[in-house]
């Protein structure tokens, strides 16, 4: 006999990934509980890099402005080898990309996400630890230990493990976590330096021996505040334990992240700066320091039944390029909208299999790339600078060929199903006296957004009518809805885009929001082949691309794919 569900989704771990999962679920009206064993946020600047793709996702949530007011711009990196400048990497992106690279201490990221989540009616249950869980055909039964040392049994439809490198959820599922670890130990600290490095630039300075081996290293990432940096270097011999983590993945404890017990002093870091900094600098105001280890591992699957892993619970790797937290946040956004559709009864449970199919290849690529960059340096990457920057910005993540994507159509160099939906500017309305970006139009919307592009408004009228009929179709999945499933208006939302050379005004019968591509930017970036429809998924990826005349059929096919992905 099935237990009564007390929540739709239980999330273990309230770092940036767990907070993002909870925020997206609540934004879609899904009931969730977020538990974390820690009594408060840790005051450490661990993950500090914010990628442009993450800012786009936060923009749609309405969070971007708050983050931008707290973060600083990351403009580039200076690379020194044996005291000589070897490379200067400028973090430049094409002008149509709305955000650049940013830096923000992890505890600030968590504070902003926590406040946003509280505004949606959900707070972190601090000091509450997931002890164990079991699952069956109808849900997950979890055992929690609360801050008062009491035990509680929770019945949820689904469980997400965002509980880090030492994940209880991953271990409970018995997932393989294959990979290895770097032999080196590192010192990490948050300090201030009085040098005059270019504003917004990081520093990577190393010493290489005659045989090319690196025996000394200094990496500095700027943080908000005058002269403030997160610095890392090799641990000095007097603090080293010389432990390694090269055993079998299954059943082994994972050595990754910060550790307690050894607290490096400012003098340890000052000695490295004296040896490797391109300019003399005096360090001060060390807020915290720690020793940390780096492993590189990935699970054999991101889900098992009704239980999922995301972020460091699924993949860990070197911090090179600030890929880890951002990849985890994208894991969360990918999974959350799919869970929301299934919980609301608007898609079949088979949709959830696409989470592993889409995100695990991304995790594998990130782990492999960050290991290469940590070993050989990002400056040795063979890709051209433009591709390198777009990939580091996570703007090239694509699910082409995945279970939810149809065959490509339109020009070969056009965005295809599975690709990121590009932003663009220059969209106007008869009322606003200023142009809008596509992100402005998408902000705050939940569910899928259907963009209809045409020169003749009559084509848009026919397509909007077809889309409305498709939206009125009953849910395709069986089963009861979630505990507080939202109204149907969170489903398909349609927006019309008139071409730059369109007929001056749309007819009164156009009942959806309409915008003019006044600068032709939408057409340039989306490359429509005549009147064309673009279905944008809730995670900002393209779900479908089709001629407007095929709107009804295309939406029906996509709807079917959500319940029975290939």
N, C-alpha and C positions, 0 to 999 in steps of 0.2 A: 504494500500500500504506500503510495507516494506521500511524502510529508508536505505540509503547507509551506509554500515559499514565503520567506520573510523579506527577501529582497530579490531583485532581478539579477544583479551582478554584484559579487563580492570581489573587491580589489585588495590584494595584499601588497603593501609598499606605497608610501606617499612621497616618493621622490618626484622629479619632473615627469617621469613616464606615467606613474600611477595617477598623479594629479591630472595629467592631460587626458588619460583614459576616462577618469571620473568626470572631468569637465565636459568632454564630448558626449558622454552618455547622458549626463544631466541636460545638456543643451538639446539633445534629441528626446528629452522627456522620459528617459529610462531611470528607474529607481536603482540606486547603488549604495553600497557601503564601502568606505575606504578606511582601512586599518593600517597602523604602523606601530611597530614595537618600540620605537624611540619616543621619549616623552616630549621632545621638542626638535625643531629643525637644527641640524648641525651647522655651526658657524664657519664652515670651510668653503673656500673658493675652489671647489673641485672642478666640475665641468664649467667652463667659462665662455666658450665660444657659442654664439647664436648664428646659425646659418640663415641665409636669405629665404630658403624654402620654409624653414620653421616660422619666420616672421610672416610669410604669406598665410600660413595656416592660422597663426594667431590673429592676423588681420581679419580673417573671416569670422573668427570668434569674437572680435571686438576688443582684442587684447593688445594689439600692436602699439598703439599710442602709449599705453602705460609702460611697456617694455622699452620703447625708444627714449622715453624721458629718464629712464634709470640707467640705460646702457651707454657705452661709448663705441665709437666707430673703430673697427679694425681695418687699417688701410694697407697693411703689408707686413713683410718680414725681411729683416736683414740677416744674411747668412755669412758667417766668418769661419774660416778654417786656418788654424795656426796663425791667428792674428791678422789675416788679410781678408778683405771683403771678397767673397766669391760670387754672391748673387744678391739681387734685390728683387723680391717678388712683390709686385703691386697687385692688390686684391681688387682688380677692376672687372666689371661686368658690363654686358651690353646695356645701352641706355633704356631699353624697354623693361628691364628687370627693376621692380619697384623698390627693392631693399638691398642694401649692401651687407657686409659682414659686421657683426657686433660682438662685444664682450660684456659679460655680466656675471658676477659671482653666482654660483649655483643656489646659495641660500636666498639671494634676491629673486631669482627665477621662481623658486619654490614659494616665496612670500607672495609674489604677484599671482601665481596660479592658485594658491590657497585662498586668497581674497576673492578671486573670480569665482571659485567653486562655492565659497560661502554665500556669495550673492545668488547662487542657484539653489541654495537651501541644503547644501551638504557640507559637513565639517569632517575633518580628519579625526578618527577615533585613536587618539594618542595612547601610547603605552599598552596597546592591544596587539597581541602576537598570534599569528596563525600557527597552531601547533600540529594539526593534521587535517586530512580531508579524505572523503570517499565520494565516489560518484556512481550514479546509476542512470537508467534510461531517462529519468524525469528531472534530474538536477544533481546538485552537489551538496553534501552535508559537511560542514567545516566545524572544527573545534577551535575556539579562541580562548586565550587567556588574557583577561582584561587588566587594566592598571591596578585594580584592587585585588589582584591575584585570584579572581573568581574565574570559573570556566563557563563558557557559553557555547551552545550549539546553534549554528546558523544554517538555515536551509536557503540556498540560492539556485537560480536557474543555471548560472555560469560563474566560474571563478577565473580571475586573471592574476597571474603572478608577475608583479612588477617589483619583486623583492630582492633584486640585485644579484651580484655574482655568487652569493651563497644561498640562493633561492630555495626556500622550503618547498615551494610549489614544484620547481623543476625536479628536486630530489624525490618528492612524493610521487611524481609521475614516472620516475625511473628513466628519465631522458639521458641519453649519452651527451656528454659535454666535451667534445674532442678538441684537442689542440695541445698547447704547451705554454711555456712561460719564458720570459727573458731572464737570463741568469742575473743580470744587474739589479741592484736595489737603487732606488732614487730618493732624493730629498726633495720635498715640496714645501714651499713657504709663501706666505703673503706678506710682502715687505714694501718699503718705499725706497727709491733710489734718487739721488740728486743729479743724475747725469742728464745730458741734453740729447737723447735719442730723438729722432723725428716723431712727432706726435702721432699716436695710433699705430706705430710699428712695433712688431714683436722682434725678438732677437733670438737667433740660434747660433751659438758660437761653440766650436769644438776644436779639440786638439787631436791630430792624427799622428800615429807613429810612422816610421819609415815603411812599414809593410801595409799601411792603409787602415789599420785598426784604430778605432776611436777610444782613447783612454781618459778623456776629460770632456765634459759637456756642460753647457749652460743654456737653458731655454727660458725666455722671459716673455710673458704675455701681459699687455697693458690691461689695467682694470680701472673702473671709475675712481677718480680721486687723483690729486696732484702727485705725479711720480710713483704711482702705485703699480706694482706688478705681482703676478703670480710667477714665481721662479722655481725652476727644477734643475737638479744636477745629480750627478752620481753621488751615492752615499760615501762619505769618507771612511777609510778602513776602520777607524775606532768605533764606528756605529754599525758596521756591517755584521750580519749574522751568517753570511755565505750560505744561506739556504736556497734550495732550488725546488722546482715543481715540474719534474719531467716524467712523473709516473703515469700510469694508465688513467684515462679521463674518468671512466665510470668508477664511482665509489671513492674517488680521491677528494680530499679537501682542496679547494681552489685558492691559490694564493694570488690575490688581486685586490688592489686598492689600498686605502690608508690603513695603517695599523697603529695600535696604541703601544705604550711602553717606552718607545724611543722618541725623544723630542729633540731634534737638532737645534742648536743655538745659532744666533745671528752670526757669530764668528765663523761657523762652518761655511755659511753661504758667502760671507764677506771674503773669505780666502779664495773661493772659486771666482768671484767677481774680480778680484785683484789679478787673477791669472788670465781670465778669458774675456773680460769686458773690453769692447773696442775703445772705451774712454773710461778714465778713472771715475769711480763712483763710491760714495759712502752710503751704506745701507742703514736704515733705521726703522723703527716702529714695526717690528715683526708681530703681526696679529696672531699668527699660529704657524706651526710647522709640524711636519710628520714625515715618516718614511713610508714609501709605498712601493708596491711590486706591480708588474705588468704581466698579465697572461693574455693569450689569444685563443679563444675557444668559441664554438658555436654548437647549439643543440642539433640533434638529428631531426627534430621536428618541432614546430612552434605550438602544436596543439595535440591534445589527446582527449577525444570525446568532448566534454563540456568544460574543459580546463585549458587555459592558454598561458603562454609565457611571452613577455615583451621586455625590451630594453636589456639591461645587463643580465637578467635572468635567462636570456636567450643568446646573447652574444657579448663577448668582452674582447678588447683589443687595445693597442696603444692609443694614447690620446692625440696622436698626430692628426692635425687638420680639424680637430674638434668635431669628430664625426659621431661619437658614441651617443651622447645624450640626444642629439638631433635625430639620429636614426631611431632611437627608442621612442621619441615623441611621435615620429611618423608611424612606427609600429602601432602605437596606441590609437592614432587617428584612423588608420586603416581598419583596425579591428572594431572600433567603437561604432562606426556607422553601420557595419554589417550586423553586429549584435543588436543594434537598435531596430533594424528592419525585421530581424527574426523575432525579437521579443514582442514587437508590435503586431506580429502575424502578417507582415507585408512581404516576407520572403521566406523561403524554405530553409531548414537547417543546413542543407547542402551548401548554402552560400558561405558558411563559416570555414569550409575547407579551403576557400580561396585565400584566407589569411596566410596560411603556411605557404601556399603556392606562389603568392606574390611577394611576401616579405622575406622568406628564407633566402632566396637568391640575392636579395639586396644585402642581407646580413653577411653572406659569404663573400660578396664582393668587397664590402667595407672592411671586413677582417683581413682579407688578403692584401688589400691596398694599404691599409694603415701599417701592417707589418713591413711591407716593402718600403714605405716612406720612412718608418722609424729606423730601419736598418741602413738604407742607402741615401735618405734625404729626399724631400719632395722635389728639390731642384733637379734630380736625376730622372724624373718622370718623363717618359718618351712622348707623351701627348703634347699637342700644340698648346700654347698658353691659354687660348680661349676655351678649349675643351677642358683643360685642367681646372680652370677657375669655375666653369659651370658645374663640373662634377663635384668639386669641393663644396660648392654652394648647395649641392644636392638638388639641382634643377634638372639633372639628366636622369633621375630615377624614373624608370618606365616599366610598365607591366605588359608590354607588347607580347603577344603570343600566350598570355596567361588565360586562365579559365573564364574570365569575364570579358575578354576582348574579341571583337569580330575581326574579320580580315581587313587589312588596310584598304583605304579608298581615297580618292583624290590624288593630288600631286604627291610624288614620292617624298619630297622634302617638307611636306606639311605635317602638322601635329596629327598623330594617329591615335586610335583608341589604345589606352594604356599610358600614353604620354602625359606629362604635366600640361594642364590647360594654361596657356600663356596669359599674362596680364597685358593690358594695353591701355593707352590713354586716348584722349580726344573724343570721348563719347559725350554727346550733348542732348539736351531736351529743350523744348520750347520755353520752359519756365526758368531753368537754372541759367545764370549768366556766366557760368564757368564750366569748363570741360571736366568730365569725370574719368576715373580709371575704371576698368572692369572690376577691380577689387572693391571699389566703392559700391558698385552695384551688387556684388556678391556678399558684402559684409552683413553678418547677422542672419543670413538665410541658412536654413537647415535642409537636409535632404538633397536630392538631385536638382540641378538647375539646367533647364533646356534653353539654349541660345539658338534663336532662329535668325538666319541672315538672308536678306534678299534685297533686290533693288525695287521690285514692284510690291507695294503693300498688299495687293490681292493675294500674293503667294503666302504672305505672313498670316493673313486672315484664315486661309485654308489650313495652314499648318497648325495654328493655335487651336482651331476647332478640332482637328484630329488629336492634338495633344490632350485637350480637355476630355475627349471621349476616352482616351487611354487612361487618364487619371481617375476616371469614374469606375473603372473596372474593380471588382471586388478583390480583396487580398487573395494571394495565391497559396498561402500556407495554412495548414491546419493548426489547431491548438489554441489555447486561451491567450489573450493579450497580456502584456506586462502589467505590473501592479499599478502604474500610473501612466499608461500609454497615452500619448498626446492625440489631439485631433488630427484629422487627415490633412490639414493644411500644411503639415510639415513634410508632405511628400513632394511630388513633382511640382516645380515652380518654373514658369515659362517667362522668358524675356526676349523681346524682339529687337533686332539690330538692323536698322535701315542703312543701306550702303551710302557711301559719300555722295554718289550721283543719283540718289533715289528721288522719286517724285516728292515735291516739297513737303507735303503733309500727309500723314496716314489717315485713313478713313475712320469715322467714329466707331465702326464695328470692331476695331482692334481693341480688345478688352484686356490685354496684358501690358505690362510696362514696356515702353518703346524708347529706343535711343538711336541717335544718328551717329554713324561712323564718320564724324566730320573731318578727321585728319586721315582717314583711310588706314589707320593703324590696325584695326581689327582685321581688315581684309589682308593686310600685309603679313600679319603674324599667323593667322589661321588658314590662309590660302584657300578660301571657299571655292569650290568648282561649280559656279552657278548658285542658285538658291540652295543653301546648305544648313543642316541642323547639327548642333554640337551638344551632346549631353555631358554635363560636368558632374562628376561624382562628388559626394560630400567631402572627400579628402583632397579635392582639387585636381584630380586626374581626369582625363577624358574617358568617358564610358562608351561613347558611340559617336560616329560621324556618318552622315547620310544625306542624300538629296531630300529637299523638303517634300517632294511629292511622295516620298516613302516614309513620312513621319509615323503614321499609324503602325505600319509593319515593323519599322525599326524599334519603336518603343515596345511593341509587343514581344519582339525577339529579345530585347534586353531584359524585359521583365521576366521572361522565361529563363534566361541565363542566370538571373539572380537566385532562382529556386533550384535550378539543375545545372550548375556550372560544369563545363566539360572537365 
